Amino acid sequence: MQTSSDVASATAHVSLPDDVDLHARPAATFVRAAMGFSSSLWVAVGEREVDAKSLLSILALGAKGGTSLRLRAEGEDAVVAVDALSRTVSGLQE
């Protein structure tokens, strides 16, 4: 039986590239990457945190180029997921 203290978690801070707003195409790229992991994933801008696997939630953040995002994961592949999503954000293009 797995208890909550056994669940891996990870957090990272990454900034959107200066020339990339988190609108439809970049957001879809991010969500596709997030969907590849079994962990629960969240992305936050300031105090607002949303499900990283929900395109509508990501779009609702309205993140503009240069915005700092906080990525958070809980689950078996949390560390790998946060690392991969950090690289995904850094590589986003318009």
C-alpha positions as CSV (number, residue, x, y, z in Angstrom):
1,M,0.0,0.0,0.0
2,Q,1.4,3.4,-1.0
3,T,1.0,6.3,1.4
4,S,1.0,10.0,0.5
5,S,4.5,10.3,2.0
6,D,5.8,7.8,-0.6
7,V,4.6,9.8,-3.6
8,A,7.4,11.6,-5.4
9,S,7.0,15.3,-6.0
10,A,9.0,18.0,-7.9
11,T,8.8,21.7,-8.5
12,A,10.6,23.9,-11.0
13,H,10.5,27.5,-12.1
14,V,10.9,28.3,-15.8
15,S,10.3,31.4,-17.9
16,L,8.5,31.5,-21.2
17,P,10.7,32.6,-24.0
18,D,10.4,36.4,-24.4
19,D,8.8,36.1,-27.9
20,V,6.2,33.4,-27.0
21,D,2.8,33.9,-25.4
22,L,1.1,30.8,-24.1
23,H,-1.7,30.8,-26.7
24,A,-3.2,28.0,-28.7
25,R,-0.2,26.4,-30.5
26,P,2.4,26.7,-27.7
27,A,-0.2,25.7,-25.1
28,A,-1.1,22.6,-27.1
29,T,2.6,21.6,-27.4
30,F,2.9,22.0,-23.6
31,V,-0.3,20.0,-22.9
32,R,0.7,17.2,-25.3
33,A,4.0,16.9,-23.4
34,A,2.2,16.9,-20.0
35,M,-0.2,14.2,-21.2
36,G,2.8,11.8,-21.6
37,F,3.2,11.5,-17.8
38,S,1.2,9.6,-15.2
39,S,1.9,12.1,-12.5
40,S,-0.5,14.9,-11.6
41,L,0.9,18.1,-13.0
42,W,0.2,21.7,-12.4
43,V,1.4,25.0,-13.8
44,A,1.1,28.3,-12.0
45,V,1.5,32.0,-12.8
46,G,1.7,33.9,-9.6
47,E,-0.9,32.5,-7.2
48,R,-3.0,30.9,-9.9
49,E,-2.3,27.2,-10.4
50,V,-4.1,25.0,-13.0
51,D,-4.0,21.5,-14.3
52,A,-1.1,21.2,-16.8
53,K,-3.1,18.6,-18.8
54,S,-6.0,20.9,-19.5
55,L,-5.6,23.0,-22.6
56,L,-8.4,25.4,-21.6
57,S,-6.9,25.9,-18.2
58,I,-3.5,26.6,-19.6
59,L,-5.0,29.1,-22.1
60,A,-6.9,30.8,-19.3
61,L,-3.6,31.6,-17.5
62,G,-3.0,34.2,-20.3
63,A,0.8,33.9,-19.8
64,K,2.8,36.3,-22.0
65,G,6.4,36.0,-23.2
66,G,8.9,36.2,-20.4
67,T,6.4,35.2,-17.7
68,S,7.8,33.0,-14.9
69,L,5.9,29.7,-14.6
70,R,6.0,27.3,-11.6
71,L,5.7,23.7,-12.6
72,R,4.7,21.1,-10.0
73,A,4.2,17.4,-10.2
74,E,3.2,14.6,-7.8
75,G,3.5,10.9,-8.8
76,E,5.8,8.2,-9.9
77,D,7.4,10.1,-12.7
78,A,7.2,13.6,-11.1
79,V,10.9,14.4,-11.3
80,V,11.2,13.3,-15.0
81,A,7.9,15.1,-15.8
82,V,9.0,18.5,-14.4
83,D,12.4,18.2,-16.1
84,A,10.8,17.4,-19.5
85,L,8.1,20.2,-19.1
86,S,10.8,22.7,-18.2
87,R,12.7,21.8,-21.4
88,T,9.4,22.0,-23.3
89,V,8.7,25.5,-22.0
90,S,12.2,26.7,-22.8
91,G,11.9,25.4,-26.4
92,L,8.4,26.7,-27.2
93,Q,8.1,28.7,-30.4
94,E,5.4,30.9,-31.9
